[in-house]
Structures are given as structure tokens and as C-alpha cells.
Amino acid sequence: MPRRTMIEAIRDAMDVMMGRDANVIVFGEDVGYFGGVFRATQGLQAKYGPSRCFDAPINESGIVGTAIGMAAYGLRPCVEIQFADYMYPAYDQIVSEAARIRHRSAGDFTCPLVIRMPTGGGIFGGQTHSQSPEALFTHVSGLMTIVPSNPYDAKGLLISAIESPDPVIFLEPKRLYNGPFDGHHDRPITSWKSHPLGEVPEGHYTVPLGKAAVRRHGEDVTILAYGTMVHVAEAAADDVGVSADVIDLRTLIPVDLETVAASVKKTGRCVIVHEATRTSGFGAELSAMVQEECFYHLEAPIERVTGWDTPYPHAQEWDYFPGPARVGQALRRVMEA
């Protein structure tokens, strides 16, 4: 089976869908001739032509607004916002139009739109290239929000997203584009080429939306994570020596509450990890869900390990980034409670 980086898997998903469906189009800033700032769309314009893969002006509200109109008329746009940090000018279009069109039209119109965005830190991008804004989308009725953690899932989830009749926010952890990252920034970089989840089948396949994956089975504690934090969680469990269920949520909305609740009821302890700022982060919603569903099974308070409530720093990147040391401290607290 071929091995791919996450970038290659994402490109392959778009290639597969553009080949299967002439209504699938790809556009955004520099995504055509240049192939995107991370080269996720490299070669698609040459293969499918400039009417199906093309460059857009530096205007995020224009990119998303145009894509919504295209989707309402039957096309399936998959657009790229160059960094998730740049999506704010398009937020009104996403919330007021894309997410609401099915409801406002009583089902007469749908919005089969995918908005891809590189997200998260770990690359010394500073405050304007490192944000994790997933909670701004999970709060909005009518949107699905996806955060893959590996190449296999990235391709299968993106194909499922493009095939969906409703709008999907597809957040790509940029620190994982070329290899898994466990938060140990002082260790050698590893590649997807030697990782089991770097194996990506040729052609069409899907990963179901709304279904989590248990990356590791354990008995003592449940760790809920997504994106880069899945790898950090596994490293922290190894460092501490704890037997942990590590659950990769994959889809934040709709969340797989059944898998989450079954794990927490088994282990009696829960640690939630995400890169985004702590206050009103998606971890708070997860904590509330676990408390409501598993209260009588909990043996310790739920722990959250997150970014700090500050702008994302440049010089202090690794103090902000929730690494295995901080996750390990939370694991020890719940085990000792």
C-alpha cells in the first residue's frame, strides 16, 4: 500500500473527487498554478484545467461567498483559506449563509461546501499563523467540523466531507502535514513514511463523519484529543506509564458521544487535551458532556490541558503548546485523586 504525507493524502482526496464528479471544483489564494502555500493542490490545475482549480483574490469573504453561491446552484466547491487565522473576514458568510441556507429555505437549497484551513501551532508561525479556532465553528448550528490526525483519516474524511450535502469545516493541523508530532520538539523529526497511519489506499474510500477512533486501549484513564494532540496524548501516556484509552475524536460536530461515554464509564477518569485557548474551548463542551453522561462513574475531577488564554506567542511557543509534560501532569493528578 502506498505511503503518503498528510499533504499528499489531502491532495489525493481532491484529485479522486475531481475525477469522479465534474461538479467538484477547488479554488482559493494561490491554489491554482502555485499549488497552494503548502502545495496541497499541486498539479490539480494542470490535470483538470483552470476552470476547475483556480486562484482567487486575497479576499476570504469573497472566496466563501462565491463558493456558497456555487454550492446553492449544484456545484461542490472545496475551497482553501490559506491559514485558519485568515478566516475571520469570511465568518459572517460561513455562519449567516452557509450554515443557515438549508434551514432558511426549508430544505429547498443545500450547501455542499468544504472549507479547508490549516490550523494550529508548532511551526513558529506566531499569533497570526498558529490559531486553533475550532470552537468558533462547533458553536454554529448547521456546520460540521473535522480535525484529522493522520494521512489515512485525512483522505477518507475529506472525501466524506466533499460528498456531504451540507457545509463542512475541514481543519488541517499544519504541524502534522509532513509527519506525526508528539510534542517532544527537541527530538528528531519523524515522517509519515514509517508510520502505520501513513498507509493510504489508492482511489476512493471514506471515513465516516461523526465517528471517533480509539487509538490506544487502556483501563485507567480516558484521554480525549484531536489533531496533533492525539500524538501528544499517546506520548504523555507512555512517559507517565499509565494505561489509557486515547480517543481521537476526528469529527468534533457531530461528536461521537457514544464512544466517549463508553470509555469514561470504563476508566472512571478523563483528561481532555486541545491546542486552542482554554476559556470556551471545545474541551469545555466535552467536559460538560462527560459530566452529564458519566457523573456516577467518575473517580476524579475531569482535567483539561489546553493552550493559555493569551495570543499565540512566537518566542515562547513551547510554553504555550500543550506538550507531553503538561499532559503528563494532568494524568498524574487524576490518577492520584
N, C-alpha and C positions, 0 to 999 in steps of 0.2 A: 504494500500500500504506500502511495507517495506521502512524503512528509512535507509539511508546509509551515511557514510562519503564520502568525495571525493576519498580517497584511496580505499574504498570498491567499489565505483561505477566504478572506473578505472579498478580495478581487475575484476569486473563483466563483463565489456565490453570485455576484453581479453578472459575471460572464455567463454562467449557467442560465440564469433567469432571462437575460437579454436574448440568449439563443432560443429559449423556449417560448418567449412571449414578446411579440413586436411592440406591445404597449408599455414595456418596461423601458424607462429612459433614466439616464444618470446625468446630473449636472451640479455645478457648484463652482466655487472660486478655484481656478487653476486645475480643475479635474479633467479637462479635455486633453489638449495637446501635451501639457506638462505631466499629467497623470496624478495630480494631487500632491500636496506638500509632503505626505508620507508615501506617495506612489501607490495608493490603494486602487486607483483607477487606471494605472499604467497599461497602455495597449488597447483599452476599450474603444477609444475614438478611432484608432487605426482599423480595428476589426469591424465596428458597427457604423462608422461614419459620424460626421459632425451633427447630424440631426438627432442622434440618439445618445451621444455623450459629448457634452459641450461645456464651455466655460461660461460663467455668469459674472456680472459686475460685482464689485465689492459692496454688496447690499443684501444683508441677511433677510430683512423683511421682504425684499423683492424676490429672493430665491424661494422662500417658503410660501409667500403669497401666490407666486406664479405656479408653484407645484400644487397648491390646493386647488386652483382653478383647473389645472390639467387633470388632477385626480377626479374632480367632480364630473368631468367630461369623459371619463373612462380610461385614461392613461394610468400607469402605475409608476409614478416618479420615485426614484431613490436618490435623494439629494444629500450633499455633504455640506455641513457647516465646518469650516476649517479647524476650529477648536471650539469645544463646548462653551468656553468663555465668551465667544463671539455671538452666542445665540440670543442675547437679550433684546436687540432690536427686533427680532422675529417673534418674541414671546407672545405678543398680542395676537399675531396671526395664528400661532400654534394653539393658544388657549381659546380665543374667541371664535375662530373659524374652523380649523382642522378638527379640534376635539368636539365641537358642537354641531357640526353640519348634519350628522345623522339625526340627532335629536330635533334640531330646528326644522328640518324638512320632513319630519315624521317618517323617516326611512326612505324618502324618495331619492336622496343622494347619500352616497357614502364617500369616504376619503381614503382610498388605498394608497397611503403615502408613508414612506420611510424617511426619517431624518437621521442620518449618520453623523455622529460627533465624536472626535477623540476627546477623552476625558481623563481627569486625574493627574497626579504628580509623579515624582520620582525621576524627572528628567532635567531638573534645574530650569524649569520654564518660568518660575516666578509667579506673581499673582495673576497675570493675565493669560497664562497658558497652562494652568495646573488645577483649575477649579473642578469640583465634582457637584454639579447642580441637579442630581437625580431627583431630590426631594421636591424641586420646583415642578417636576412633571408628574410624580406619583400623586401629588395633591390634586391633579386635574382629572375630573371625570371625563372619560372618552379617549384617554391615551393609554397605550401600553408602553411599558418602559423595560428595556432589556439591557443587561450588562454581562457580556460573556467573559469567561476567564481563560479560554484556551482556543486554539485554532479549530478543533473539531466542532465545538459548540458554536463558534463564531459563524462558520459557514452554514451549519444547519439552522441556526436561529435566524440568520439574515434571510435565508430562503423562505422560512416560515413567515417572517415579517413582510417580505415583498408580496407573498401570496395572500396576506391578510386583507380583508376588505376595509379595515379601519386603520387609523394613523398609529404609527409605532415610532417611539424614540429609541434609537439604537446607539447606546453609549459604548465606545470602544476604549478600554484602558490603554492609553498610548505606551505605558511602561511595559506592557505585555506584547507589543507589536512584533518584536523580534525574538522574544524569549521569555520564559517564566521568571518571575522575580519574587523572592521570598522575603524581601525586606532587609536582608543582610547585604547592605550596599558596599561593604568593604571586602566582599568576596568576589571571585571571578564571575563574569557574566556567563550565563548558560544559554543554550539555544533550544528552540523547539525541535530541532532536527533529531535530538536524542531523547525527547520526552514522549511518553506514550500518547498523550493527547495532541501531539503534533502530527499524528497519523490522520490524514484527511482523505476520505474516499473521493474518487473521481465522480463527476456527474452530479445528478440531483439526489439529495436526501434532505430530510428535515429533522430538526429537534423541536419537540412540542413546546409551544408557548405556555407559560403558567405551570411548568413542572420543574421542580428543583432536582438537583443531583447530590447524592451523598458521596462525597469524595473519599471519606475515610469513616470507618465504623468503629465506635468505641462505646464504653459503658459509663464513664464518669461524668462527662460534661458535653453539652452541645455547643458548637461554635457556628453562628450564622454569619455568612460573609458573601461577598460577590465581587467579581472583577479581580483586581490584584490582591485584595485582602484574602482571597481563598488560599493563595500560596503562602501568604504571611501566617495565616491561621495554622496551616499544616506545619510550617517551620516552628512556630511557637509551641505547638503540642509536642513536637519532637524535642525541643530544647528543655521543656519542663518535665517531659516524661509522663504525660497524662494520657489516659485512654479517652479519646474524644471522637464524637460524631462531628465531622466537618461537613456542613451543608452549604453547597454552592447554590444560591437562590436562582441564579441565571435570569429569571423574569421577576422584576420587583412588583409590577402590577400587570396582570393578576398574580398575586403571591401564592405559593403552594403552601397554604397553612396546614394542610393535612400532614405533609411530610415533616414540617417544623414541629407541630404539636406531638406527633408520634415520637419523635426523637427526644424532646424535652420531657415528656412523660416517662420515658425510659431512663434518662440520665438524672433528672431532677435538678439540673444546673444548666445555665445558659449564659454564654458570652456572645455579644454582638459586636461586629467589627466593620467599620467603614471609614473611608478617607475623608469624607465630607465633614464640615463643621458639625459640632455636637448638637447645638440647640436647634430643635425642629428638624434634625436629620432623619433619614428614613429609619435609622436604628430606634428612634423613639417610638415610631409606629410599630415596629417589630416587637419592642419591649411590651407595649400595651397589648398586642395580640397574644403574646406568650403569657402575660399575666392573666388575661381574661380566660384563656383556654386551659392553662396548666397550673393555676394557682395552688391547688391542693397537692400537686406533685413536686413543687419546688422545695429544695432543701437549702437554698441560699438565695440572696437577692440577685436579680439579673444585673449583669455588668455590661457596660458599653465602653468600647475603646474606639476613639474617633480622632479626626483632626480637631485642632483647637478652634475656639471662636475668634479667630483673627483672619485677616487676609493671608493668603498663602505666601510664606516667606521664601526668599531666594537663598540667602546666606545660611539660614537655619532650617533648610529643607528636612533634614533627618530628625530634627527635634519636633517638627510638625507631623511628619509622616508616621502613621501608626505602625511601628515596626514590631518584630517578634519580641523584643524586650518588654514593651508596654503590654502587648497581648499576654505575654507570659505572666506578668504581674497580676493581671485580672484573673487568669486561670488559677494562680495560687490562692488568690483571695476567695474565689468561690469554692475551691477545694478545702480550704481551712475554715470556712464559715460554720 
